[in-house]
Amino acid sequence: MTEEAGRAAEETKGNPRLAILLAMAMFVLVVDTSLMNVSIASVVRDLDTTVSGVQSAIALEALVSAAFILIGSKIGDLFGRKRAYLLGLTGYAIGALAMTVAQNLLTIIIFWAVVGGIGASLLLPAMQSLIHGNFEGAAQIQAYALVGAAAALAAAVGPLLGGFITTYLSWRLGFALEVVVIAVVVLGRGLIHDVPYTGSRRIDGVGAVLSAVGMGGVVLGILVWQEGGESVGAIILIGVIGLVGLVYWLRRRKRQGKPTLLEPDLFKSAVFRLGISQQLLQQIALGGSMIALPIYLQMVLEYDAMQTGLSLAPLSLSMFGTAILAERKAGDRLPSHIIRWGFALLTTGLLLIIPIVPRADSGWYLAGPLVLAGVGFGLLVSQLNNYTLAPISQERVSEAAGVNSAAGSFGLSFGLAFAGAIMLATLSFAFTHEAESSAVLGPAEQERVAMGLEEDAQVMSNTELEKLLVKEPQAIQDEIIRINTTARPLALQVALGIPILAGLIGLLNSFRMVRLPVLPPSGSSDVIT
């Protein structure tokens, strides 16, 4: 290292301005999805599209990020983590800018979901690697804490900010503000010291393809199912084969001494394996919750974006507050114990929502359970990244951060897609069952209901449904409205089963974590080098 590079490194070690800029980048990443979630109804109305279409775009963005994130982490190694970070920010800015001018769903899918998703796949692992390389000791812990707090803050204010902007101004303005924040972050690029990568620079092309096919295929199959497409089983099977093939390929390349997309020895650490599995489960729970709850509030209670944001505030604010407090007050408490409490609380909170859903006539009935779930998520946000990357050496941190981010992105996209697909499938089943049992609807009406659900099953408010039924006899209108009122809560209850199941599995995993030895961040016999 030259004397000039040494001075640059020293200047950036613990630089609070760099930590703030990284936190701002994370804030935009998280608030972007929050803004989409609370604006679903407005986007559907303004673009004349469907709830399931927008829901699919949200899941697709996370899917693209998950499918390419391992490739993105390797790009950061080969071409510079700073460069990958800046390219990721650019991709995200393009997606946000497209949202400000989009006139149809296709524009959102191409630019926001695909281009923005690729941007996230570059940005997330690069950000974690840059924190690891630009900060040391207490400064590194503080930087991770600040970025984690930014994510929690975005989750906290995202629904409120997005709700206010969407209701009183325009959802497009929210995305325009994202572009402004990204521009400020890019202007601070001079503060970043790009830690050089000294490993092999050969590319594992087959591993890259298998990772994209594997993670992408599973979630794509669920999205196709959600949209009523065909060959769902075949697409998911291709994804599973891709994942199995990736594992086989990496082990084979390792035995042959050839470069791999990621180092298989990373998974020798039980701490790392459990850490990424818990990251996956946390994000499944978060993704499932954040697609089901906004749809419930906007389509069942018919809330606007501001009311939706206020109703979700107990979840987001408690998540933010807990993440901050847990980082500061953890003391000598073991991270594995805090993680166990996190999964226990988020699961309990979501379980308490189930009996409330069909009875609530206001979002505030959900406040208590959402606080419990938010505290649980906050505990997890405060601990999981540090826990997972603790046994990883500096040389392998980019790959490890990529795997960690991939687990999170895949979990988020899976939770969004699977909870959404289960919700629509349950809605279709419940609607059809109620229609066939109806003494008011004749065979002709029952057949029209079945055909309509087969072509375009989606969650609709009673107000929207009344507009579609205006030419029907009053008795038919009243009966279909009654069926819709009955079917929607059931569909949302079943959809919440996905995040609840993820929380329960995470809770069981946490008991295994408690039994593992506690490792220092480096220098341990279990550190992967």
C-alpha positions as CSV (number, residue, x, y, z in Angstrom):
1,M,0.0,0.0,0.0
2,T,1.4,3.4,-0.9
3,E,1.8,6.2,1.7
4,E,-1.0,8.2,0.0
5,A,-3.3,5.2,0.0
6,G,-2.4,4.6,3.7
7,R,-3.4,8.2,4.5
8,A,-6.7,7.8,2.6
9,A,-7.4,4.6,4.6
10,E,-6.6,6.3,7.8
11,E,-8.8,9.2,7.0
12,T,-11.8,7.0,6.3
13,K,-11.4,4.7,9.3
14,G,-14.3,5.6,11.5
15,N,-15.2,8.7,9.4
16,P,-18.7,9.6,10.7
17,R,-19.6,11.4,7.5
18,L,-19.1,8.2,5.5
19,A,-21.2,6.2,8.0
20,I,-24.0,8.8,7.5
21,L,-23.8,8.5,3.7
22,L,-24.0,4.7,3.9
23,A,-26.9,5.0,6.2
24,M,-28.7,7.4,3.8
25,A,-28.2,4.8,1.0
26,M,-29.8,2.1,3.2
27,F,-32.6,4.4,4.1
28,V,-33.5,4.9,0.4
29,L,-33.4,1.1,-0.2
30,V,-35.9,0.4,2.6
31,V,-38.2,3.4,2.2
32,D,-38.6,2.6,-1.5
33,T,-40.5,-0.6,-0.8
34,S,-42.4,1.0,2.1
35,L,-43.6,3.7,-0.3
36,M,-44.8,1.2,-2.8
37,N,-46.6,-0.8,-0.2
38,V,-48.7,2.1,1.2
39,S,-49.3,3.5,-2.3
40,I,-50.8,0.3,-3.8
41,A,-54.3,1.6,-4.1
42,S,-53.1,5.0,-5.6
43,V,-50.8,3.3,-8.1
44,V,-53.6,0.9,-9.2
45,R,-56.0,3.8,-9.7
46,D,-53.6,6.1,-11.5
47,L,-52.2,3.5,-13.8
48,D,-55.5,1.7,-14.3
49,T,-54.0,-1.7,-13.3
50,T,-54.7,-4.3,-10.6
51,V,-53.6,-5.0,-7.1
52,S,-52.1,-8.3,-8.0
53,G,-50.1,-6.6,-10.8
54,V,-48.5,-4.0,-8.5
55,Q,-48.0,-6.7,-5.9
56,S,-46.2,-8.8,-8.5
57,A,-43.9,-5.9,-9.4
58,I,-43.0,-5.4,-5.7
59,A,-42.2,-9.1,-5.4
60,L,-40.3,-9.1,-8.7
61,E,-38.0,-6.3,-7.5
62,A,-37.0,-8.3,-4.5
63,L,-36.7,-11.4,-6.8
64,V,-34.3,-9.7,-9.2
65,S,-32.2,-8.5,-6.3
66,A,-32.0,-12.0,-4.8
67,A,-31.3,-13.7,-8.2
68,F,-28.3,-11.5,-9.0
69,I,-27.0,-10.6,-5.6
70,L,-24.3,-13.3,-5.5
71,I,-23.2,-12.2,-8.9
72,G,-23.3,-8.6,-7.6
73,S,-21.0,-9.4,-4.7
74,K,-18.5,-11.0,-7.1
75,I,-18.6,-8.0,-9.4
76,G,-17.7,-5.9,-6.4
77,D,-14.7,-8.1,-5.8
78,L,-13.5,-8.0,-9.4
79,F,-14.2,-4.5,-10.4
80,G,-14.1,-2.7,-7.1
81,R,-16.6,-2.5,-4.2
82,K,-16.8,1.3,-4.5
83,R,-17.6,1.0,-8.2
84,A,-20.3,-1.6,-7.5
85,Y,-21.7,0.6,-4.8
86,L,-22.0,3.6,-7.1
87,L,-23.4,1.5,-10.0
88,G,-26.0,0.1,-7.6
89,L,-27.0,3.6,-6.5
90,T,-27.3,4.6,-10.2
91,G,-29.6,1.6,-10.9
92,Y,-31.8,2.4,-8.0
93,A,-32.0,6.1,-9.1
94,I,-33.1,5.0,-12.5
95,G,-35.8,2.9,-11.0
96,A,-37.0,5.7,-8.8
97,L,-36.9,8.2,-11.6
98,A,-39.0,5.9,-13.8
99,M,-41.6,5.8,-11.1
100,T,-42.0,9.6,-11.4
101,V,-43.1,9.4,-15.0
102,A,-44.5,5.9,-15.3
103,Q,-47.8,5.6,-17.3
104,N,-48.3,1.9,-17.1
105,L,-47.4,-1.2,-15.2
106,L,-44.8,-2.4,-17.8
107,T,-42.6,0.7,-17.1
108,I,-42.7,-0.1,-13.4
109,I,-41.7,-3.7,-14.1
110,I,-38.8,-2.9,-16.4
111,F,-37.2,0.1,-14.7
112,W,-38.3,-0.1,-11.0
113,A,-38.4,-3.9,-10.5
114,V,-35.7,-5.1,-12.9
115,V,-33.2,-2.2,-13.2
116,G,-33.8,-1.2,-9.6
117,G,-33.5,-4.8,-8.4
118,I,-30.2,-5.2,-10.2
119,G,-29.0,-2.0,-8.6
120,A,-29.9,-3.4,-5.2
121,S,-28.0,-6.6,-6.0
122,L,-24.8,-4.5,-6.5
123,L,-25.5,-2.1,-3.7
124,L,-26.3,-4.3,-0.7
125,P,-23.1,-6.6,-0.6
126,A,-20.9,-3.6,-1.6
127,M,-22.3,-1.6,1.3
128,Q,-21.6,-4.3,3.9
129,S,-18.1,-4.8,2.4
130,L,-17.3,-1.1,2.5
131,I,-18.3,-0.9,6.2
132,H,-16.1,-3.9,7.0
133,G,-13.2,-2.3,5.1
134,N,-13.5,1.4,6.1
135,F,-14.1,1.0,9.8
136,E,-12.4,-0.9,12.6
137,G,-13.2,-1.9,16.1
138,A,-15.8,0.3,17.9
139,A,-16.2,2.5,14.8
140,Q,-17.2,-0.6,12.7
141,I,-19.8,-1.7,15.3
142,Q,-21.2,1.9,15.3
143,A,-21.3,2.0,11.5
144,Y,-23.2,-1.3,11.3
145,A,-25.5,0.0,14.0
146,L,-26.1,3.3,12.2
147,V,-26.9,1.5,8.9
148,G,-29.2,-0.9,10.8
149,A,-30.8,2.1,12.5
150,A,-31.3,3.8,9.1
151,A,-33.1,0.7,7.8
152,A,-35.3,0.6,10.9
153,L,-36.0,4.4,10.6
154,A,-36.9,3.9,7.0
155,A,-39.3,1.1,8.0
156,A,-40.7,3.4,10.7
157,V,-41.2,6.6,8.7
158,G,-41.6,5.0,5.3
159,P,-45.3,4.2,5.7
160,L,-46.0,7.6,7.4
161,L,-44.0,9.6,4.9
162,G,-45.3,7.7,1.9
163,G,-48.8,7.9,3.2
164,F,-48.6,11.7,3.7
165,I,-47.0,12.3,0.3
166,T,-49.4,10.0,-1.6
167,T,-52.5,11.3,0.1
168,Y,-51.9,15.0,0.0
169,L,-49.4,15.3,-2.9
170,S,-48.5,12.4,-5.2
171,W,-46.8,9.1,-4.8
172,R,-44.6,10.1,-7.7
173,L,-43.1,12.9,-5.5
174,G,-41.9,10.3,-3.0
175,F,-39.8,8.6,-5.6
176,A,-38.5,11.9,-6.9
177,L,-37.2,12.7,-3.4
178,E,-35.4,9.3,-3.4
179,V,-33.5,10.5,-6.5
180,V,-32.4,13.6,-4.6
181,V,-31.1,11.6,-1.6
182,I,-29.2,9.3,-3.9
183,A,-27.6,12.3,-5.6
184,V,-26.4,13.6,-2.2
185,V,-24.9,10.1,-1.4
186,V,-23.1,9.9,-4.7
187,L,-21.6,13.4,-4.2
188,G,-19.8,11.9,-1.1
189,R,-18.1,9.2,-3.0
190,G,-14.7,10.7,-2.3
191,L,-14.9,9.6,1.4
192,I,-14.9,5.9,0.4
193,H,-11.7,3.9,0.6
194,D,-12.0,1.0,-1.9
195,V,-10.5,-2.1,-0.1
196,P,-8.6,-4.1,-2.8
197,Y,-9.5,-7.7,-3.5
198,T,-6.5,-10.0,-3.5
199,G,-8.2,-13.3,-4.4
200,S,-8.6,-15.0,-7.8
201,R,-9.9,-12.8,-10.5
202,R,-11.2,-15.6,-12.7
203,I,-15.0,-15.7,-13.2
204,D,-17.2,-18.7,-12.3
205,G,-19.8,-18.3,-15.1
206,V,-21.6,-21.5,-14.5
207,G,-22.0,-20.8,-10.8
208,A,-23.4,-17.3,-11.7
209,V,-26.0,-18.8,-14.0
210,L,-27.0,-21.5,-11.5
211,S,-27.4,-19.0,-8.7
212,A,-29.6,-16.7,-10.9
213,V,-31.7,-19.7,-12.2
214,G,-32.0,-21.3,-8.7
215,M,-33.1,-18.3,-6.6
216,G,-35.0,-16.7,-9.5
217,G,-36.8,-19.8,-10.6
218,V,-38.4,-20.5,-7.2
219,V,-39.9,-17.1,-6.7
220,L,-40.8,-16.6,-10.4
221,G,-42.8,-19.8,-10.2
222,I,-44.8,-18.4,-7.3
223,L,-45.4,-15.2,-9.2
224,V,-46.6,-17.1,-12.2
225,W,-49.0,-19.0,-9.9
226,Q,-50.2,-15.8,-8.4
227,E,-51.0,-14.4,-11.9
228,G,-52.8,-17.6,-12.9
229,G,-50.1,-18.7,-15.3
230,E,-49.2,-22.2,-16.4
231,S,-46.2,-24.5,-15.9
232,V,-45.8,-23.3,-12.3
233,G,-44.5,-26.6,-11.0
234,A,-42.0,-26.8,-13.8
235,I,-40.6,-23.3,-13.2
236,I,-40.3,-24.0,-9.4
237,L,-38.7,-27.4,-10.2
238,I,-36.1,-25.6,-12.4
239,G,-35.3,-23.2,-9.6
240,V,-34.8,-26.1,-7.1
241,I,-32.6,-28.0,-9.6
242,G,-30.6,-24.8,-10.1
243,L,-30.0,-24.4,-6.3
244,V,-29.0,-28.1,-6.0
245,G,-26.8,-27.8,-9.0
246,L,-25.1,-24.7,-7.6
247,V,-24.2,-26.6,-4.4
248,Y,-22.8,-29.5,-6.4
249,W,-20.9,-27.2,-8.8
250,L,-19.3,-25.1,-6.0
251,R,-18.1,-28.3,-4.2
252,R,-16.8,-29.8,-7.4
253,R,-14.9,-26.6,-8.4
254,K,-13.5,-26.4,-4.9
255,R,-12.1,-29.9,-5.0
256,Q,-10.5,-29.1,-8.4
257,G,-8.9,-26.0,-7.0
258,K,-10.7,-23.7,-9.4
259,P,-12.3,-20.3,-8.6
260,T,-15.9,-20.4,-7.4
261,L,-18.7,-17.9,-7.4
262,L,-18.5,-18.0,-3.6
263,E,-16.3,-19.9,-1.1
264,P,-18.0,-23.2,0.0
265,D,-15.9,-23.2,3.1
266,L,-18.0,-20.2,4.4
267,F,-20.7,-22.7,5.3
268,K,-18.4,-24.7,7.5
269,S,-19.1,-22.2,10.2
270,A,-22.2,-23.2,12.1
271,V,-22.6,-19.6,13.2
272,F,-22.6,-18.4,9.6
273,R,-25.0,-21.1,8.5
274,L,-27.5,-20.3,11.2
275,G,-27.1,-16.6,10.8
276,I,-28.1,-16.6,7.1
277,S,-31.0,-19.0,7.7
278,Q,-32.3,-16.6,10.4
279,Q,-31.8,-13.7,8.0
280,L,-33.9,-15.6,5.4
281,L,-36.7,-16.3,7.9
282,Q,-36.8,-12.8,9.3
283,Q,-37.2,-11.4,5.8
284,I,-39.9,-14.0,4.8
285,A,-41.8,-12.8,7.9
286,L,-41.3,-9.1,7.1
287,G,-42.2,-9.5,3.4
288,G,-45.3,-11.6,4.1
289,S,-46.4,-9.0,6.7
290,M,-45.8,-6.0,4.6
291,I,-47.8,-7.3,1.6
292,A,-50.8,-8.7,3.6
293,L,-51.3,-5.8,6.1
294,P,-51.3,-2.9,3.6
295,I,-53.7,-4.8,1.3
296,Y,-56.0,-5.5,4.3
297,L,-56.0,-1.8,5.3
298,Q,-56.5,-0.4,1.8
299,M,-58.9,-3.0,0.3
300,V,-60.9,-4.2,3.3
301,L,-61.0,-1.1,5.6
302,E,-60.7,1.1,2.4
303,Y,-58.0,3.3,4.0
304,D,-56.1,5.9,1.9
305,A,-52.3,5.9,2.0
306,M,-52.1,8.2,5.0
307,Q,-54.4,6.1,7.1
308,T,-52.5,3.0,6.1
309,G,-49.2,4.6,7.1
310,L,-50.7,5.6,10.5
311,S,-52.1,2.2,11.1
312,L,-48.7,0.6,10.4
313,A,-46.9,3.1,12.5
314,P,-47.0,0.9,15.7
315,L,-45.1,-1.8,13.8
316,S,-42.5,0.5,12.2
317,L,-41.9,2.9,15.1
318,S,-41.5,0.1,17.6
319,M,-39.1,-1.7,15.2
320,F,-37.0,1.5,14.9
321,G,-37.0,2.3,18.6
322,T,-36.1,-1.3,19.6
323,A,-33.3,-1.6,17.1
324,I,-31.7,1.6,18.5
325,L,-32.2,0.6,22.2
326,A,-31.1,-3.0,21.6
327,E,-27.8,-1.9,20.0
328,R,-27.1,0.4,22.9
329,K,-28.4,-1.6,25.8
330,A,-27.4,-5.1,24.8
331,G,-24.4,-5.1,27.1
332,D,-23.1,-8.6,27.8
333,R,-26.3,-10.3,26.6
334,L,-25.6,-12.9,24.0
335,P,-26.8,-12.0,20.5
336,S,-28.4,-15.5,20.2
337,H,-30.5,-14.8,23.2
338,I,-31.7,-11.4,21.8
339,I,-32.4,-13.1,18.5
340,R,-34.5,-15.8,20.2
341,W,-36.6,-13.1,21.9
342,G,-37.0,-11.3,18.6
343,F,-38.5,-14.3,16.9
344,A,-40.7,-15.1,19.9
345,L,-42.2,-11.6,20.0
346,L,-42.7,-11.1,16.2
347,T,-44.5,-14.5,16.1
348,T,-46.7,-13.7,19.1
349,G,-47.6,-10.3,17.6
350,L,-48.6,-11.8,14.3
351,L,-50.6,-14.6,15.9
352,L,-52.6,-12.1,17.9
353,I,-53.6,-10.3,14.6
354,I,-55.4,-13.5,13.2
355,P,-58.6,-13.3,15.4
356,I,-58.7,-9.5,15.1
357,V,-58.8,-9.4,11.2
358,P,-62.5,-10.3,10.6
359,R,-63.7,-8.2,13.6
360,A,-61.8,-4.9,13.2
361,D,-63.4,-1.9,11.7
362,S,-60.3,0.3,12.4
363,G,-56.6,-0.2,11.9
364,W,-56.0,0.8,15.6
365,Y,-57.4,-2.6,16.7
366,L,-54.1,-4.0,15.3
367,A,-51.9,-1.5,17.3
368,G,-51.0,-3.8,20.3
369,P,-50.0,-6.9,18.2
370,L,-48.1,-4.7,15.8
371,V,-46.1,-3.2,18.6
372,L,-45.1,-6.7,19.8
373,A,-44.2,-7.7,16.2
374,G,-42.2,-4.5,15.7
375,V,-40.2,-5.0,18.9
376,G,-39.4,-8.5,17.6
377,F,-38.3,-7.3,14.2
378,G,-36.2,-4.5,15.9
379,L,-34.3,-7.0,18.1
380,L,-33.5,-9.1,15.0
381,V,-32.4,-6.0,13.0
382,S,-30.0,-5.0,15.8
383,Q,-28.2,-8.3,15.9
384,L,-28.4,-10.5,12.8
385,N,-25.8,-8.9,10.6
386,N,-23.1,-8.7,13.2
387,Y,-23.9,-12.2,14.4
388,T,-23.7,-13.7,10.9
389,L,-20.5,-11.9,9.8
390,A,-18.6,-12.4,13.1
391,P,-16.7,-15.5,12.0
392,I,-15.7,-14.2,8.6
393,S,-12.2,-12.8,7.7
394,Q,-11.6,-9.6,5.8
395,E,-10.7,-11.5,2.7
396,R,-14.0,-13.3,2.5
397,V,-16.3,-10.6,3.9
398,S,-17.6,-9.5,0.4
399,E,-18.7,-13.1,-0.4
400,A,-20.2,-13.6,3.0
401,A,-22.0,-10.2,2.8
402,G,-23.3,-11.2,-0.6
403,V,-24.6,-14.5,0.7
404,N,-26.1,-12.7,3.7
405,S,-27.8,-10.1,1.5
406,A,-28.9,-12.9,-0.9
407,A,-30.6,-14.7,1.9
408,G,-32.4,-11.5,3.0
409,S,-33.4,-10.5,-0.5
410,F,-34.6,-14.1,-1.4
411,G,-36.5,-14.3,1.9
412,L,-38.2,-10.9,1.2
413,S,-39.2,-11.8,-2.3
414,F,-40.4,-15.2,-1.3
415,G,-42.4,-13.8,1.5
416,L,-44.0,-11.1,-0.7
417,A,-44.7,-13.5,-3.5
418,F,-45.8,-16.6,-1.5
419,A,-48.0,-14.6,1.0
420,G,-49.6,-12.8,-2.0
421,A,-50.2,-16.0,-4.0
422,I,-51.7,-17.8,-0.9
423,M,-53.9,-14.8,-0.3
424,L,-55.3,-14.8,-3.9
425,A,-55.7,-18.6,-3.9
426,T,-57.6,-18.5,-0.6
427,L,-59.7,-15.6,-1.9
428,S,-60.6,-17.5,-5.0
429,F,-61.4,-20.7,-3.1
430,A,-63.5,-19.0,-0.5
431,F,-65.4,-16.8,-3.0
432,T,-66.2,-19.9,-5.2
433,H,-67.3,-21.9,-2.2
434,E,-69.5,-19.2,-0.9
435,A,-71.0,-18.6,-4.4
436,E,-71.8,-22.3,-4.9
437,S,-73.4,-22.4,-1.4
438,S,-75.5,-19.3,-2.1
439,A,-79.3,-19.6,-2.2
440,V,-79.4,-16.2,-4.0
441,L,-77.0,-16.8,-6.9
442,G,-78.3,-19.0,-9.7
443,P,-76.2,-21.3,-11.8
444,A,-75.5,-18.6,-14.4
445,E,-74.2,-16.1,-11.7
446,Q,-72.1,-18.8,-10.1
447,E,-70.5,-19.6,-13.4
448,R,-69.7,-15.9,-14.1
449,V,-68.1,-15.6,-10.6
450,A,-66.0,-18.7,-11.3
451,M,-64.9,-17.5,-14.7
452,G,-64.1,-14.0,-13.4
453,L,-62.0,-15.4,-10.6
454,E,-60.2,-17.7,-13.0
455,E,-59.3,-14.8,-15.3
456,D,-58.5,-12.1,-12.7
457,A,-58.6,-13.0,-9.0
458,Q,-57.7,-10.0,-6.9
459,V,-58.5,-8.4,-3.6
460,M,-61.1,-5.7,-4.2
461,S,-62.8,-3.2,-1.9
462,N,-66.6,-3.3,-1.6
463,T,-66.8,0.1,-3.2
464,E,-64.9,-1.0,-6.3
465,L,-67.0,-4.1,-6.5
466,E,-70.2,-2.1,-6.3
467,K,-69.1,-0.2,-9.3
468,L,-68.6,-3.4,-11.3
469,L,-72.0,-4.7,-10.2
470,V,-74.1,-1.6,-10.9
471,K,-76.1,-3.3,-13.7
472,E,-76.9,-6.4,-11.7
473,P,-80.2,-6.8,-9.7
474,Q,-80.0,-5.5,-6.2
475,A,-80.3,-8.9,-4.6
476,I,-77.3,-10.2,-6.7
477,Q,-75.3,-7.1,-5.7
478,D,-76.0,-7.6,-2.0
479,E,-75.1,-11.3,-2.1
480,I,-71.8,-10.8,-3.9
481,I,-70.8,-7.9,-1.6
482,R,-71.6,-10.2,1.4
483,I,-69.4,-13.0,-0.1
484,N,-66.6,-10.5,-0.7
485,T,-66.9,-9.2,2.9
486,T,-66.6,-12.8,4.2
487,A,-63.9,-14.1,1.9
488,R,-61.3,-11.2,2.1
489,P,-60.6,-11.5,5.9
490,L,-60.1,-15.3,5.5
491,A,-57.7,-14.8,2.7
492,L,-55.6,-12.3,4.7
493,Q,-55.7,-14.6,7.8
494,V,-54.3,-17.5,5.7
495,A,-51.7,-15.1,4.1
496,L,-50.4,-14.1,7.5
497,G,-49.8,-17.8,8.2
498,I,-46.6,-17.5,6.0
499,P,-44.8,-14.9,8.2
500,I,-46.1,-16.7,11.3
501,L,-44.6,-20.0,10.1
502,A,-41.3,-18.3,9.3
503,G,-41.3,-16.8,12.8
504,L,-41.9,-20.2,14.4
505,I,-39.1,-21.8,12.5
506,G,-36.8,-18.9,13.4
507,L,-37.7,-19.4,17.0
508,L,-36.8,-23.1,16.9
509,N,-33.5,-22.3,15.1
510,S,-32.6,-19.8,17.9
511,F,-32.4,-22.6,20.4
512,R,-29.7,-24.1,18.3
513,M,-27.9,-20.7,18.2
514,V,-27.8,-20.5,22.0
515,R,-26.0,-23.8,22.2
516,L,-23.1,-22.6,19.9
517,P,-19.9,-21.1,21.4
518,V,-19.6,-17.3,21.3
519,L,-17.1,-16.1,18.7
520,P,-15.1,-12.9,18.6
521,P,-15.3,-11.0,15.3
522,S,-11.9,-12.3,14.1
523,G,-9.0,-14.4,15.1
524,S,-11.1,-17.4,16.2
525,S,-10.6,-21.0,15.2
526,D,-13.9,-20.8,13.5
527,V,-13.1,-17.7,11.5
528,I,-13.3,-18.5,7.8
529,T,-10.2,-17.3,5.9
